[in-house]
Amino acid sequence: MLRGEVPRLFPSYSPMKFCTVRILSEGNDVCLITSGICTEEAIKAREMITSSDVHIRHLHLSTIVPFPSNVVLNAASSCKYGVITMENHLINGGVGSATAEVLAEYAVGKRLIRLGVPNC
């Protein structure tokens, strides 16, 4: 089964690089961390939310391993209301879990909302 045509989110002159984080928007209210195809939906949602005067720092992870702990830590620490992760697979063992580990390890007292497929 094929997933069909996937839109190009980034310009062809800016190809994907392993172990890099793209900062898609700057803000200090909420930190949004996405990977994969969920990034397209997050961009749409971000545009609507930003129109309500909520400023979002949006990070797109090109790869999850190695996890960019320092980038996530700095972004999460600087946002007032917390962190949202979005991924197109199980919420355990992915971006949300890795983010939770970083927030716990460094005692960052921010709320975390993990969006993805719940475990059964």
C-alpha positions as CSV (number, residue, x, y, z in Angstrom):
1,M,0.0,0.0,0.0
2,L,1.4,3.4,-1.0
3,R,0.6,6.6,0.9
4,G,0.2,8.6,-2.3
5,E,1.8,11.9,-3.3
6,V,3.3,13.9,-0.5
7,P,3.7,17.7,-0.9
8,R,7.1,19.3,-0.7
9,L,7.2,21.4,2.5
10,F,10.7,22.8,2.0
11,P,12.3,24.3,-1.0
12,S,14.5,22.0,-3.2
13,Y,17.5,24.2,-2.5
14,S,17.2,23.3,1.2
15,P,17.3,19.5,1.3
16,M,16.8,17.4,4.4
17,K,19.9,17.0,6.5
18,F,20.3,14.2,9.0
19,C,20.4,15.2,12.7
20,T,19.2,18.7,12.1
21,V,16.3,20.7,13.4
22,R,14.4,23.2,11.2
23,I,13.0,26.2,13.1
24,L,9.8,26.9,11.2
25,S,8.6,29.7,13.4
26,E,9.7,31.7,16.4
27,G,7.5,32.3,19.4
28,N,7.6,32.2,23.2
29,D,4.1,31.0,24.2
30,V,4.1,27.4,23.0
31,C,6.8,25.1,21.7
32,L,5.5,22.7,18.9
33,I,7.7,19.8,17.9
34,T,6.9,17.8,14.8
35,S,8.3,15.1,12.6
36,G,7.4,13.5,9.3
37,I,4.1,14.1,7.5
38,C,2.5,15.7,10.7
39,T,4.6,18.8,10.0
40,E,2.3,19.8,7.1
41,E,-0.8,19.6,9.4
42,A,1.1,21.5,12.1
43,I,1.9,24.3,9.8
44,K,-1.8,24.7,8.9
45,A,-2.8,24.7,12.6
46,R,0.0,27.0,13.5
47,E,-1.2,29.6,11.0
48,M,-4.7,29.5,12.5
49,I,-3.5,29.6,16.1
50,T,-1.1,32.5,15.4
51,S,-4.0,34.6,14.1
52,S,-5.3,34.3,17.7
53,D,-2.2,36.1,19.0
54,V,-0.6,32.9,20.3
55,H,3.1,32.8,19.4
56,I,4.5,29.4,18.5
57,R,8.0,28.2,18.3
58,H,7.8,25.3,15.8
59,L,10.6,22.8,15.5
60,H,10.7,20.2,12.7
61,L,12.9,17.2,13.4
62,S,14.4,15.6,10.3
63,T,15.4,12.6,12.3
64,I,14.6,11.4,15.8
65,V,17.9,9.6,16.6
66,P,20.1,11.1,17.7
67,F,17.6,13.3,19.6
68,P,18.5,17.0,19.6
69,S,18.1,17.3,23.4
70,N,19.8,20.7,23.7
71,V,17.7,22.3,21.0
72,V,14.5,20.9,22.5
73,L,15.6,21.9,26.0
74,N,16.3,25.5,25.0
75,A,13.0,25.8,23.1
76,A,10.9,24.3,25.8
77,S,12.5,26.3,28.5
78,S,11.8,29.6,26.7
79,C,8.1,28.9,26.1
80,K,5.6,30.1,28.7
81,Y,2.8,27.5,28.4
82,G,4.4,24.3,27.5
83,V,5.2,21.8,24.7
84,I,3.1,20.0,22.1
85,T,4.5,17.1,20.1
86,M,2.9,15.7,16.9
87,E,3.8,12.5,15.2
88,N,2.1,10.1,12.8
89,H,2.7,6.9,14.8
90,L,2.5,5.6,18.4
91,I,3.1,8.3,21.0
92,N,5.3,6.0,23.0
93,G,8.8,5.6,21.8
94,G,8.9,8.6,19.5
95,V,9.2,12.4,19.6
96,G,6.8,12.7,22.5
97,S,8.6,10.2,24.6
98,A,12.0,11.6,23.9
99,T,10.8,15.1,24.7
100,A,9.3,13.9,28.0
101,E,12.6,12.3,28.9
102,V,14.5,15.6,28.3
103,L,11.9,17.7,30.2
104,A,12.1,15.3,33.2
105,E,15.9,14.9,33.2
106,Y,16.4,18.6,33.3
107,A,13.5,19.4,35.6
108,V,11.7,21.6,33.1
109,G,8.4,22.2,34.7
110,K,6.3,22.7,31.5
111,R,3.2,20.9,30.4
112,L,3.6,18.3,27.6
113,I,0.9,17.3,25.3
114,R,1.7,14.4,23.0
115,L,-0.4,14.0,19.8
116,G,-0.2,10.8,17.9
117,V,-1.6,7.3,17.8
118,P,-2.5,6.2,21.3
119,N,-1.3,2.8,22.6
120,C,-4.0,0.2,22.8
